[in-house]
Amino acid sequence: MDVDEEVHRAGATYLIGRMILSPLARIVYRPRIEGRAGVPKTGPVIFASNHLSFIDSIAIPVVAPRRVHFLAKSSYFEGTSLKGRLVASFMRAVGAIPVRRGAGQAALDALDMQRRLLEEGLAVALYPEGTRSTDGRLYKGRTGVAFLALQTGAKVVPVGLIGTDKAMPVGATMPRFGTRVTVRFGEPLDLSSHGPANSGRARRGATDEIMAAIHALSEQELAGVYNEVPAQGAIEKIRQALPHERR
């Protein structure tokens, strides 16, 4: 998929969606927004956030002071029915870009797409934990976010989300209305002092700095482990038990 084409395609939809969704979200959820003024208005930025709910990917774009992109499953954009087209329009309205999820080449393609967005001076939202926390704790960060930041020179803005898991719990099909949400933007992090992107030590050190900043904002209990799907089979159990860098 051509990144420029998809960003341009979503442009008008995003602007219209922002005009509708932002005031609607403020009325329904009355979000507390902290640190917004410190977000860089130009240049490549990675919003690195804790991840509690599906609506995290809506909460950040509607309150951020600039356009934010995030990757979403391509199936959200492929429906041909009226409902499918509405879902696709909604996803583009919140800055989503379709990508095929998975391991191997699919994961590399997603990483490359995020890199190209940043090299064009855009902003992306990523979750260092990799997947949603189902117990409310903050899990160890994977190094992919740090790799992108060190590779592109992008500033990382840590984000602490509070209350999104109550507004739309994991497994819910519809959000709950009237639940107040807090979005805290931290000071932008320049991670270049950790070293080059091809250094595992630099990636780990940068990731730990990002996660410490997110923890200070979200005030979650620390899990101290990676948030991983339960291992299926002996080989996967061994792989998870061995020390290795989680991307």
VEXKOL-8381 format. One line per 4 residues: their letters; for each residue x, y, z of N, C-alpha, C, O. Coordinates in nm, 3 decimals, padded with zeros to 5 digits. Example, Ala and Ser with C-alpha at 12.3 -4.5 7.8 and 13.67 -1.06 7.14 Angstrom:
<recs>
AS) 01.319/-00.569/00.780/01.230/-00.450/00.780/01.320/-00.330/00.780/01.424/-00.332/00.846  01.285/-00.225/00.708/01.367/-00.106/00.714/01.290/00.003/00.787/01.341/00.114/00.804
</recs>
This chain:
<recs>
MDVD) 00.084/-00.120/00.000/00.000/00.000/00.000/00.087/00.125/00.000/00.188/00.131/00.070  00.047/00.224/-00.078/00.120/00.349/-00.085/00.078/00.439/00.031/-00.039/00.474/00.043  00.174/00.476/00.115/00.143/00.556/00.233/00.090/00.693/00.194/-00.009/00.740/00.252  00.155/00.759/00.096/00.110/00.892/00.055/-00.033/00.889/00.005/-00.113/00.978/00.035
EEVH) -00.066/00.786/-00.073/-00.201/00.773/-00.127/-00.304/00.756/-00.016/-00.410/00.817/-00.020  -00.271/00.673/00.083/-00.366/00.647/00.191/-00.383/00.770/00.279/-00.494/00.801/00.322  -00.273/00.841/00.308/-00.281/00.962/00.390/-00.365/01.068/00.318/-00.449/01.133/00.380  -00.342/01.084/00.187/-00.419/01.181/00.110/-00.567/01.141/00.105/-00.655/01.225/00.118
RAGA) -00.591/01.013/00.085/-00.729/00.964/00.075/-00.806/00.992/00.204/-00.925/01.024/00.200  -00.737/00.979/00.316/-00.804/00.998/00.444/-00.814/01.144/00.485/-00.881/01.177/00.583  -00.747/01.233/00.411/-00.736/01.371/00.454/-00.869/01.440/00.481/-00.892/01.489/00.592  -00.957/01.444/00.381/-01.085/01.513/00.398/-01.172/01.443/00.502/-01.238/01.507/00.583
TYLI) -01.170/01.308/00.498/-01.249/01.232/00.595/-01.201/01.260/00.737/-01.282/01.272/00.829  -01.070/01.272/00.754/-01.014/01.299/00.887/-01.059/01.436/00.937/-01.100/01.449/01.052  -01.051/01.536/00.851/-01.088/01.672/00.893/-01.235/01.680/00.931/-01.271/01.742/01.031  -01.322/01.616/00.851/-01.465/01.617/00.881/-01.491/01.539/01.010/-01.567/01.582/01.096
GRMI) -01.425/01.421/01.020/-01.442/01.339/01.139/-01.396/01.410/01.265/-01.460/01.400/01.370  -01.285/01.482/01.253/-01.233/01.555/01.369/-01.332/01.664/01.413/-01.350/01.686/01.532  -01.394/01.730/01.316/-01.491/01.835/01.348/-01.613/01.779/01.421/-01.674/01.847/01.504  -01.647/01.653/01.389/-01.765/01.591/01.452/-01.728/01.519/01.580/-01.794/01.537/01.683
LSPL) -01.622/01.436/01.575/-01.588/01.349/01.687/-01.533/01.425/01.808/-01.565/01.392/01.922  -01.451/01.526/01.783/-01.389/01.598/01.895/-01.492/01.662/01.988/-01.487/01.637/02.108  -01.584/01.744/01.936/-01.684/01.802/02.027/-01.777/01.697/02.088/-01.820/01.711/02.202  -01.807/01.590/02.010/-01.894/01.485/02.062/-01.827/01.412/02.179/-01.890/01.385/02.281
ARIV) -01.700/01.381/02.161/-01.626/01.312/02.267/-01.614/01.399/02.392/-01.621/01.349/02.504  -01.598/01.527/02.373/-01.586/01.618/02.487/-01.717/01.627/02.564/-01.718/01.639/02.687  -01.828/01.621/02.492/-01.959/01.626/02.557/-01.987/01.497/02.634/-02.032/01.500/02.748  -01.959/01.383/02.570/-01.994/01.252/02.627/-01.899/01.213/02.739/-01.943/01.168/02.845
YRPR) -01.767/01.229/02.716/-01.669/01.179/02.813/-01.605/01.288/02.899/-01.533/01.257/02.995  -01.629/01.414/02.867/-01.573/01.526/02.943/-01.426/01.500/02.978/-01.389/01.504/03.095  -01.342/01.475/02.877/-01.204/01.433/02.905/-01.122/01.541/02.974/-01.129/01.660/02.941  -01.043/01.496/03.070/-00.941/01.583/03.128/-00.817/01.569/03.040/-00.768/01.458/03.019
IEGR) -00.768/01.681/02.991/-00.653/01.677/02.899/-00.540/01.756/02.964/-00.555/01.875/02.993  -00.428/01.690/02.985/-00.315/01.753/03.051/-00.191/01.746/02.962/-00.168/01.646/02.895  -00.112/01.854/02.961/00.014/01.856/02.889/00.004/01.876/02.739/00.104/01.861/02.668  -00.112/01.909/02.690/-00.133/01.922/02.545/-00.044/02.029/02.483/00.001/02.013/02.369
AGVP) -00.019/02.135/02.554/00.058/02.246/02.499/00.202/02.208/02.470/00.268/02.273/02.389  00.253/02.103/02.536/00.392/02.063/02.517/00.415/01.972/02.398/00.530/01.939/02.369  00.309/01.931/02.329/00.324/01.841/02.214/00.381/01.919/02.096/00.326/02.023/02.060  00.491/01.871/02.033/00.545/01.940/01.915/00.441/01.949/01.805/00.376/01.850/01.772
KTGP) 00.426/02.068/01.748/00.324/02.088/01.644/00.371/02.045/01.506/00.289/02.024/01.417  00.502/02.032/01.488/00.557/01.991/01.359/00.665/01.887/01.382/00.711/01.867/01.494  00.704/01.822/01.273/00.811/01.723/01.279/00.762/01.586/01.322/00.650/01.573/01.373  00.844/01.484/01.303/00.803/01.347/01.336/00.786/01.327/01.486/00.874/01.362/01.564
VIFA) 00.674/01.270/01.524/00.643/01.246/01.666/00.579/01.109/01.680/00.494/01.069/01.600  00.620/01.038/01.784/00.557/00.912/01.820/00.483/00.932/01.952/00.546/00.961/02.054  00.352/00.916/01.951/00.275/00.915/02.075/00.281/00.773/02.130/00.221/00.682/02.072  00.353/00.752/02.238/00.370/00.619/02.297/00.282/00.611/02.421/00.306/00.681/02.520
SNHL) 00.181/00.525/02.416/00.078/00.525/02.520/00.061/00.389/02.584/00.093/00.285/02.526  00.009/00.391/02.708/-00.042/00.267/02.765/-00.166/00.226/02.687/-00.223/00.307/02.614  -00.208/00.101/02.702/-00.316/00.050/02.616/-00.414/-00.030/02.700/-00.384/-00.140/02.746  -00.534/00.028/02.720/-00.635/-00.032/02.805/-00.763/-00.071/02.732/-00.838/-00.155/02.780
SFID) -00.787/-00.009/02.616/-00.918/-00.027/02.551/-00.908/00.003/02.402/-00.816/00.070/02.357  -01.005/-00.047/02.327/-01.014/-00.017/02.185/-01.023/00.133/02.161/-00.968/00.184/02.063  -01.091/00.204/02.250/-01.112/00.348/02.226/-00.988/00.432/02.255/-00.992/00.554/02.238  -00.878/00.369/02.298/-00.752/00.444/02.313/-00.713/00.508/02.180/-00.663/00.620/02.176
SIAI) -00.737/00.434/02.071/-00.700/00.482/01.938/-00.797/00.589/01.887/-00.776/00.645/01.779  -00.901/00.617/01.962/-00.990/00.728/01.933/-00.961/00.844/02.027/-00.964/00.960/01.986  -00.932/00.811/02.154/-00.909/00.915/02.254/-00.789/01.002/02.219/-00.795/01.124/02.235  -00.680/00.940/02.173/-00.560/01.018/02.142/-00.581/01.110/02.023/-00.554/01.230/02.034
PVVA) -00.630/01.060/01.907/-00.648/01.151/01.793/-00.745/01.266/01.817/-00.722/01.376/01.766  -00.854/01.244/01.894/-00.953/01.351/01.907/-00.908/01.463/02.001/-00.965/01.572/01.997  -00.807/01.438/02.085/-00.763/01.545/02.175/-00.623/01.595/02.144/-00.582/01.699/02.197  -00.548/01.524/02.060/-00.412/01.569/02.026/-00.418/01.699/01.947/-00.515/01.721/01.874
PRRV) -00.317/01.785/01.960/-00.319/01.914/01.889/-00.276/01.905/01.743/-00.264/02.007/01.676  -00.252/01.783/01.693/-00.213/01.766/01.554/-00.267/01.632/01.504/-00.310/01.548/01.584  -00.265/01.613/01.375/-00.316/01.490/01.315/-00.228/01.372/01.357/-00.105/01.380/01.355  -00.294/01.264/01.397/-00.224/01.145/01.445/-00.268/01.024/01.362/-00.387/01.006/01.335
HFLA) -00.171/00.943/01.322/-00.200/00.822/01.247/-00.170/00.699/01.333/-00.078/00.700/01.415  -00.248/00.595/01.313/-00.215/00.467/01.374/-00.257/00.357/01.278/-00.344/00.377/01.193  -00.195/00.241/01.293/-00.224/00.130/01.204/-00.340/00.049/01.258/-00.351/00.026/01.379  -00.426/00.005/01.168/-00.542/-00.076/01.207/-00.556/-00.192/01.109/-00.508/-00.186/00.996
KSSY) -00.621/-00.298/01.155/-00.638/-00.417/01.072/-00.704/-00.381/00.939/-00.802/-00.308/00.935  -00.648/-00.434/00.831/-00.700/-00.401/00.698/-00.845/-00.445/00.680/-00.916/-00.390/00.596  -00.890/-00.544/00.758/-01.027/-00.592/00.745/-01.129/-00.483/00.778/-01.243/-00.489/00.732  -01.089/-00.382/00.859/-01.180/-00.273/00.891/-01.212/-00.188/00.768/-01.311/-00.115/00.767
FEGT) -01.128/-00.198/00.665/-01.143/-00.110/00.548/-01.196/-00.184/00.425/-01.212/-00.124/00.320  -01.221/-00.314/00.438/-01.249/-00.395/00.321/-01.396/-00.432/00.304/-01.431/-00.498/00.206  -01.483/-00.390/00.396/-01.625/-00.423/00.386/-01.690/-00.351/00.269/-01.664/-00.233/00.246  -01.776/-00.421/00.197/-01.844/-00.361/00.081/-01.990/-00.325/00.110/-02.053/-00.255/00.031
SLKG) -02.042/-00.371/00.222/-02.179/-00.336/00.261/-02.183/-00.193/00.312/-02.079/-00.129/00.330  -02.303/-00.143/00.337/-02.317/-00.008/00.393/-02.245/00.001/00.527/-02.174/00.098/00.554  -02.263/-00.102/00.612/-02.194/-00.103/00.742/-02.043/-00.105/00.723/-01.971/-00.034/00.793  -01.995/-00.185/00.628/-01.852/-00.194/00.603/-01.794/-00.061/00.558/-01.685/-00.023/00.601
RLVA) -01.866/00.009/00.471/-01.818/00.140/00.423/-01.820/00.243/00.535/-01.732/00.328/00.543  -01.920/00.235/00.622/-01.926/00.327/00.735/-01.810/00.303/00.831/-01.751/00.398/00.883  -01.778/00.176/00.855/-01.665/00.143/00.943/-01.535/00.196/00.884/-01.454/00.255/00.955  -01.515/00.177/00.754/-01.395/00.226/00.688/-01.383/00.377/00.698/-01.275/00.430/00.724
SFMR) -01.495/00.446/00.677/-01.494/00.593/00.686/-01.464/00.638/00.828/-01.391/00.735/00.849  -01.520/00.567/00.927/-01.494/00.603/01.066/-01.346/00.584/01.100/-01.286/00.669/01.165  -01.288/00.473/01.055/-01.147/00.447/01.085/-01.058/00.554/01.024/-00.963/00.600/01.087  -01.088/00.594/00.902/-01.009/00.701/00.840/-01.031/00.834/00.911/-00.941/00.918/00.917
AVGA) -01.151/00.852/00.965/-01.181/00.977/01.035/-01.100/00.994/01.162/-01.080/01.106/01.209  -01.052/00.882/01.220/-00.970/00.893/01.341/-00.823/00.871/01.310/-00.742/00.850/01.401  -00.786/00.875/01.181/-00.645/00.872/01.143/-00.587/00.734/01.120/-00.465/00.719/01.112  -00.673/00.630/01.109/-00.624/00.495/01.091/-00.576/00.470/00.949/-00.632/00.524/00.853
IPVR) -00.472/00.388/00.936/-00.420/00.347/00.807/-00.421/00.194/00.805/-00.371/00.131/00.899  -00.478/00.132/00.701/-00.490/-00.014/00.700/-00.356/-00.084/00.683/-00.269/-00.039/00.608  -00.342/-00.195/00.755/-00.221/-00.277/00.743/-00.261/-00.421/00.773/-00.350/-00.447/00.854  -00.195/-00.513/00.708/-00.221/-00.654/00.735/-00.141/-00.696/00.858/-00.018/-00.683/00.860
RGAG) -00.211/-00.745/00.959/-00.148/-00.785/01.083/-00.087/-00.924/01.070/-00.130/-01.005/00.989  00.015/-00.950/01.153/00.075/-01.082/01.155/00.222/-01.075/01.182/00.278/-00.967/01.203  00.286/-01.190/01.180/00.430/-01.199/01.205/00.503/-01.199/01.071/00.442/-01.184/00.965  00.634/-01.215/01.078/00.713/-01.227/00.956/00.707/-01.103/00.871/00.728/-00.991/00.919
QAAL) 00.678/-01.122/00.741/00.679/-01.011/00.646/00.572/-00.907/00.679/00.595/-00.788/00.659  00.456/-00.951/00.730/00.351/-00.856/00.765/00.399/-00.759/00.872/00.370/-00.640/00.865  00.471/-00.810/00.972/00.523/-00.725/01.079/00.627/-00.628/01.025/00.631/-00.512/01.065  00.713/-00.675/00.935/00.815/-00.589/00.875/00.750/-00.480/00.790/00.795/-00.366/00.790
DALD) 00.645/-00.515/00.717/00.575/-00.416/00.634/00.512/-00.308/00.722/00.515/-00.190/00.686  00.454/-00.347/00.836/00.394/-00.250/00.927/00.500/-00.156/00.983/00.478/-00.035/00.992  00.615/-00.212/01.021/00.724/-00.130/01.074/00.773/-00.032/00.968/00.800/00.084/00.999  00.783/-00.079/00.844/00.829/00.008/00.736/00.729/00.119/00.708/00.768/00.231/00.677
MQRR) 00.600/00.088/00.718/00.498/00.190/00.696/00.507/00.300/00.802/00.496/00.418/00.770  00.526/00.261/00.927/00.539/00.359/01.035/00.664/00.444/01.014/00.662/00.564/01.037  00.773/00.380/00.971/00.896/00.455/00.945/00.874/00.560/00.837/00.920/00.674/00.851  00.804/00.523/00.729/00.781/00.618/00.620/00.692/00.735/00.665/00.714/00.848/00.623
LLEE) 00.595/00.708/00.748/00.512/00.816/00.801/00.596/00.916/00.880/00.581/01.037/00.865  00.685/00.864/00.964/00.770/00.950/01.045/00.870/01.027/00.958/00.897/01.144/00.985  00.924/00.963/00.856/01.020/01.030/00.769/00.954/01.143/00.690/01.022/01.233/00.640  00.821/01.138/00.678/00.748/01.247/00.613/00.708/01.356/00.712/00.636/01.450/00.677
GLAV) 00.756/01.344/00.838/00.730/01.447/00.937/00.595/01.437/01.003/00.547/01.534/01.062  00.531/01.320/00.995/00.398/01.301/01.051/00.405/01.245/01.193/00.513/01.214/01.244  00.289/01.232/01.255/00.281/01.180/01.392/00.208/01.047/01.389/00.108/01.030/01.319  00.258/00.951/01.467/00.194/00.820/01.477/00.172/00.787/01.624/00.243/00.836/01.711
ALYP) 00.071/00.704/01.650/00.044/00.657/01.786/00.075/00.509/01.793/00.030/00.432/01.708  00.151/00.469/01.895/00.192/00.329/01.912/00.179/00.288/02.058/00.180/00.372/02.148  00.166/00.158/02.079/00.154/00.103/02.214/00.272/00.012/02.242/00.277/-00.100/02.191  00.368/00.057/02.322/00.487/-00.025/02.349/00.456/-00.159/02.414/00.534/-00.254/02.400
EGTR) 00.343/-00.170/02.485/00.307/-00.298/02.547/00.270/-00.403/02.442/00.275/-00.523/02.470  00.234/-00.359/02.322/00.202/-00.450/02.214/00.056/-00.485/02.201/00.006/-00.497/02.090  -00.014/-00.500/02.312/-00.155/-00.534/02.309/-00.221/-00.479/02.435/-00.152/-00.433/02.526  -00.353/-00.483/02.440/-00.425/-00.424/02.552/-00.401/-00.500/02.682/-00.390/-00.622/02.684
STDG) -00.394/-00.424/02.790/-00.385/-00.483/02.923/-00.526/-00.522/02.968/-00.615/-00.437/02.972  -00.545/-00.648/03.003/-00.677/-00.694/03.046/-00.698/-00.683/03.196/-00.809/-00.700/03.245  -00.590/-00.656/03.270/-00.601/-00.648/03.416/-00.569/-00.509/03.471/-00.564/-00.490/03.592  -00.547/-00.412/03.381/-00.522/-00.275/03.424/-00.378/-00.244/03.461/-00.346/-00.128/03.488
RLYK) -00.291/-00.345/03.462/-00.151/-00.321/03.495/-00.074/-00.275/03.372/-00.116/-00.298/03.258  00.041/-00.209/03.395/00.128/-00.164/03.286/00.236/-00.269/03.265/00.312/-00.301/03.357  00.242/-00.323/03.144/00.336/-00.430/03.113/00.467/-00.375/03.056/00.474/-00.258/03.017  00.569/-00.458/03.051/00.698/-00.418/02.998/00.684/-00.377/02.852/00.602/-00.431/02.778
GRTG) 00.764/-00.280/02.812/00.758/-00.230/02.676/00.843/-00.312/02.580/00.952/-00.356/02.614  00.790/-00.330/02.461/00.867/-00.393/02.353/00.948/-00.285/02.283/00.915/-00.167/02.292  01.053/-00.324/02.215/01.152/-00.226/02.169/01.122/-00.164/02.033/01.200/-00.081/01.985  01.011/-00.201/01.969/00.982/-00.149/01.837/00.967/00.002/01.832/01.013/00.066/01.738
VAFL) 00.902/00.059/01.934/00.883/00.205/01.938/01.019/00.275/01.948/01.045/00.373/01.877  01.104/00.225/02.036/01.237/00.284/02.051/01.317/00.271/01.923/01.388/00.364/01.884  01.307/00.157/01.856/01.378/00.136/01.730/01.338/00.242/01.628/01.424/00.301/01.563  01.207/00.267/01.614/01.159/00.368/01.519/01.209/00.507/01.556/01.249/00.585/01.470
ALQT) 01.205/00.538/01.686/01.249/00.671/01.730/01.398/00.691/01.703/01.438/00.797/01.654  01.479/00.591/01.734/01.623/00.602/01.713/01.658/00.602/01.565/01.754/00.667/01.523  01.580/00.529/01.485/01.607/00.521/01.342/01.570/00.650/01.269/01.639/00.690/01.176  01.461/00.714/01.311/01.409/00.831/01.238/01.441/00.964/01.306/01.426/01.070/01.245
GAKV) 01.484/00.960/01.433/01.506/01.083/01.506/01.379/01.146/01.560/01.381/01.260/01.605  01.269/01.072/01.555/01.142/01.126/01.602/01.143/01.145/01.753/01.200/01.065/01.826  01.079/01.252/01.798/01.057/01.271/01.941/00.945/01.175/01.985/00.852/01.146/01.909  00.955/01.129/02.108/00.853/01.041/02.163/00.776/01.118/02.271/00.834/01.165/02.368
VPVG) 00.644/01.130/02.252/00.559/01.193/02.353/00.489/01.082/02.431/00.401/01.015/02.377  00.527/01.060/02.558/00.458/00.959/02.637/00.317/01.003/02.668/00.291/01.121/02.691  00.224/00.907/02.670/00.084/00.937/02.697/00.032/00.842/02.804/00.054/00.721/02.796  -00.035/00.897/02.903/-00.101/00.816/03.004/-00.252/00.828/02.990/-00.307/00.937/03.005
LIGT) -00.318/00.718/02.960/-00.463/00.715/02.948/-00.523/00.656/03.074/-00.479/00.552/03.122  -00.624/00.723/03.128/-00.691/00.677/03.250/-00.841/00.675/03.226/-00.899/00.774/03.181  -00.904/00.562/03.256/-01.049/00.553/03.245/-01.102/00.497/03.115/-01.222/00.471/03.105  -01.017/00.477/03.014/-01.068/00.424/02.887/-01.115/00.279/02.903/-01.205/00.234/02.831
DKAM) -01.054/00.206/02.996/-01.097/00.067/03.018/-01.236/00.061/03.082/-01.305/-00.040/03.068  -01.276/00.166/03.150/-01.411/00.172/03.207/-01.511/00.222/03.102/-01.627/00.183/03.102  -01.463/00.310/03.014/-01.550/00.362/02.909/-01.583/00.254/02.806/-01.693/00.251/02.751  -01.486/00.164/02.781/-01.511/00.052/02.691/-01.421/-00.064/02.734/-01.308/-00.075/02.686
PVGA) -01.470/-00.150/02.823/-01.390/-00.263/02.871/-01.355/-00.359/02.758/-01.424/-00.366/02.656  -01.246/-00.434/02.776/-01.208/-00.536/02.679/-01.322/-00.635/02.664/-01.373/-00.688/02.763  -01.362/-00.661/02.540/-01.472/-00.754/02.514/-01.605/-00.686/02.488/-01.696/-00.748/02.434  -01.617/-00.558/02.527/-01.743/-00.486/02.504/-01.756/-00.450/02.357/-01.656/-00.424/02.290
TMPR) -01.877/-00.448/02.307/-01.901/-00.413/02.167/-01.939/-00.267/02.148/-01.931/-00.213/02.038  -01.979/-00.202/02.258/-02.016/-00.061/02.252/-01.959/00.012/02.372/-01.951/-00.045/02.481  -01.918/00.139/02.354/-01.866/00.215/02.468/-01.976/00.251/02.567/-02.093/00.262/02.530  -01.936/00.271/02.691/-02.028/00.319/02.794/-02.021/00.470/02.796/-01.913/00.528/02.791
FGTR) -02.135/00.533/02.805/-02.138/00.679/02.804/-02.139/00.733/02.946/-02.189/00.670/03.039  -02.081/00.852/02.962/-02.080/00.917/03.092/-01.960/00.885/03.178/-01.950/00.935/03.290  -01.868/00.802/03.128/-01.747/00.769/03.202/-01.638/00.869/03.168/-01.607/00.888/03.050  -01.581/00.934/03.267/-01.483/01.038/03.240/-01.345/00.978/03.211/-01.300/00.887/03.280
VTVR) -01.281/01.031/03.109/-01.151/00.982/03.063/-01.046/01.091/03.082/-01.075/01.209/03.063  -00.926/01.050/03.119/-00.814/01.144/03.132/-00.705/01.108/03.032/-00.668/00.992/03.019  -00.655/01.210/02.960/-00.544/01.193/02.866/-00.432/01.286/02.910/-00.446/01.408/02.909  -00.320/01.225/02.948/-00.205/01.303/02.994/-00.091/01.292/02.893/-00.042/01.182/02.866
FGEP) -00.048/01.405/02.837/00.066/01.409/02.748/00.190/01.450/02.831/00.188/01.550/02.902  00.296/01.371/02.820/00.418/01.404/02.891/00.512/01.489/02.807/00.484/01.518/02.691  00.623/01.528/02.868/00.724/01.605/02.795/00.786/01.519/02.686/00.812/01.401/02.708  00.810/01.576/02.566/00.871/01.500/02.457/01.008/01.446/02.497/01.087/01.516/02.561
LDLS) 01.036/01.322/02.458/01.162/01.256/02.490/01.251/01.251/02.366/01.209/01.207/02.259  01.375/01.296/02.383/01.478/01.279/02.280/01.563/01.160/02.323/01.637/01.169/02.421  01.553/01.051/02.252/01.617/00.926/02.293/01.753/00.903/02.228/01.813/00.797/02.248  01.802/00.999/02.152/01.925/00.980/02.075/02.046/00.950/02.162/02.142/00.888/02.116
SHGP) 02.044/00.993/02.289/02.159/00.970/02.376/02.180/00.822/02.409/02.286/00.784/02.458  02.079/00.739/02.384/02.092/00.596/02.414/02.181/00.524/02.314/02.235/00.418/02.345  02.197/00.580/02.194/02.281/00.516/02.094/02.206/00.488/01.966/02.091/00.531/01.951  02.268/00.415/01.872/02.206/00.389/01.742/02.096/00.284/01.748/02.089/00.205/01.842
ANSG) 02.010/00.285/01.647/01.896/00.193/01.643/01.939/00.047/01.633/01.864/-00.042/01.673  02.059/00.022/01.578/02.103/-00.117/01.561/02.166/-00.175/01.687/02.215/-00.289/01.686  02.166/-00.099/01.796/02.219/-00.147/01.924/02.105/-00.198/02.013/02.014/-00.123/02.047  02.112/-00.325/02.050/02.010/-00.381/02.139/02.008/-00.311/02.273/01.901/-00.291/02.330
RARR) 02.126/-00.273/02.324/02.133/-00.202/02.452/02.065/-00.066/02.441/01.996/-00.024/02.534  02.086/00.003/02.327/02.023/00.135/02.308/01.871/00.121/02.300/01.798/00.200/02.361  01.824/00.022/02.227/01.679/00.002/02.215/01.616/-00.031/02.351/01.509/00.020/02.383  01.683/-00.114/02.428/01.629/-00.152/02.558/01.629/-00.033/02.653/01.531/-00.009/02.724
GATD) 01.739/00.043/02.655/01.747/00.159/02.743/01.644/00.265/02.707/01.581/00.324/02.795  01.626/00.289/02.577/01.528/00.387/02.531/01.387/00.341/02.565/01.303/00.422/02.606  01.360/00.212/02.549/01.228/00.157/02.582/01.198/00.173/02.730/01.087/00.210/02.767  01.296/00.145/02.814/01.275/00.159/02.958/01.246/00.304/02.996/01.165/00.330/03.085
EIMA) 01.312/00.400/02.928/01.285/00.541/02.955/01.142/00.577/02.915/01.073/00.650/02.987  01.098/00.526/02.799/00.961/00.552/02.754/00.860/00.496/02.853/00.765/00.564/02.890  00.882/00.373/02.897/00.787/00.309/02.988/00.783/00.376/03.124/00.677/00.383/03.187  00.897/00.424/03.171/00.901/00.497/03.299/00.819/00.625/03.289/00.749/00.662/03.383
AIHA) 00.827/00.693/03.174/00.750/00.816/03.155/00.600/00.786/03.147/00.519/00.860/03.203  00.563/00.678/03.077/00.422/00.640/03.069/00.370/00.604/03.208/00.258/00.642/03.244  00.450/00.530/03.285/00.410/00.490/03.419/00.384/00.611/03.509/00.289/00.612/03.587  00.470/00.712/03.497/00.452/00.833/03.578/00.322/00.904/03.545/00.262/00.969/03.631
LSEQ) 00.277/00.891/03.420/00.154/00.957/03.377/00.030/00.874/03.408/-00.072/00.928/03.450  00.038/00.743/03.386/-00.080/00.658/03.402/-00.102/00.611/03.545/-00.214/00.578/03.584  00.006/00.608/03.625/00.001/00.567/03.766/-00.052/00.424/03.782/-00.116/00.392/03.883  -00.027/00.340/03.682/-00.072/00.200/03.690/00.024/00.116/03.774/00.140/00.151/03.794
ELAG) -00.028/00.006/03.823/00.058/-00.094/03.886/00.145/-00.158/03.778/00.096/-00.186/03.668  00.272/-00.181/03.808/00.362/-00.241/03.711/00.349/-00.393/03.714/00.350/-00.455/03.821  00.338/-00.454/03.596/00.327/-00.599/03.588/00.464/-00.666/03.598/00.476/-00.776/03.652  00.567/-00.600/03.544/00.702/-00.654/03.550/00.731/-00.763/03.448/00.840/-00.820/03.449
VYNE) 00.636/-00.793/03.360/00.653/-00.894/03.256/00.594/-00.842/03.126/00.527/-00.738/03.125  00.618/-00.916/03.016/00.559/-00.880/02.888/00.414/-00.928/02.882/00.378/-01.029/02.942  00.334/-00.853/02.809/00.194/-00.890/02.789/00.187/-00.980/02.666/00.182/-00.931/02.553  00.186/-01.110/02.689/00.192/-01.205/02.579/00.073/-01.300/02.581/00.022/-01.336/02.686
VPAQ) 00.031/-01.338/02.462/-00.074/-01.438/02.450/-00.021/-01.569/02.508/00.094/-01.605/02.480  -00.101/-01.642/02.587/-00.055/-01.768/02.643/00.004/-01.859/02.536/-00.054/-01.876/02.429  00.119/-01.918/02.567/00.190/-02.002/02.471/00.108/-02.124/02.433/00.045/-02.187/02.518  00.110/-02.157/02.305/00.043/-02.276/02.254/00.151/-02.374/02.209/00.221/-02.349/02.110
GAIE) 00.165/-02.484/02.280/00.263/-02.584/02.241/00.396/-02.567/02.311/00.426/-02.460/02.363  00.475/-02.673/02.311/00.601/-02.676/02.385/00.703/-02.578/02.329/00.774/-02.512/02.405  00.711/-02.568/02.195/00.812/-02.480/02.134/00.785/-02.335/02.170/00.878/-02.262/02.203  00.659/-02.293/02.165/00.625/-02.154/02.199/00.651/-02.126/02.346/00.694/-02.016/02.381
KIRQ) 00.624/-02.223/02.433/00.651/-02.205/02.576/00.800/-02.186/02.602/00.839/-02.103/02.684  00.883/-02.263/02.531/01.028/-02.250/02.546/01.074/-02.114/02.495/01.157/-02.048/02.557  01.018/-02.072/02.380/01.056/-01.942/02.322/01.026/-01.829/02.418/01.108/-01.738/02.434  00.909/-01.832/02.482/00.872/-01.724/02.574/00.957/-01.728/02.700/00.980/-01.625/02.762
ALPH) 01.004/-01.847/02.739/01.082/-01.859/02.860/01.226/-01.809/02.842/01.288/-01.762/02.937  01.278/-01.819/02.721/01.415/-01.777/02.695/01.426/-01.626/02.688/01.333/-01.559/02.642  01.539/-01.570/02.736/01.557/-01.425/02.727/01.575/-01.381/02.583/01.664/-01.432/02.515  01.494/-01.290/02.535/01.509/-01.237/02.401/01.442/-01.101/02.395/01.358/-01.067/02.479
ERR) 01.481/-01.024/02.296/01.428/-00.889/02.282/01.291/-00.893/02.215/01.278/-00.942/02.103  01.191/-00.842/02.284/01.058/-00.838/02.227/01.043/-00.715/02.140/01.059/-00.602/02.187  01.012/-00.738/02.012/00.988/-00.625/01.920/00.844/-00.581/01.932/00.802/-00.488/01.863
</recs>
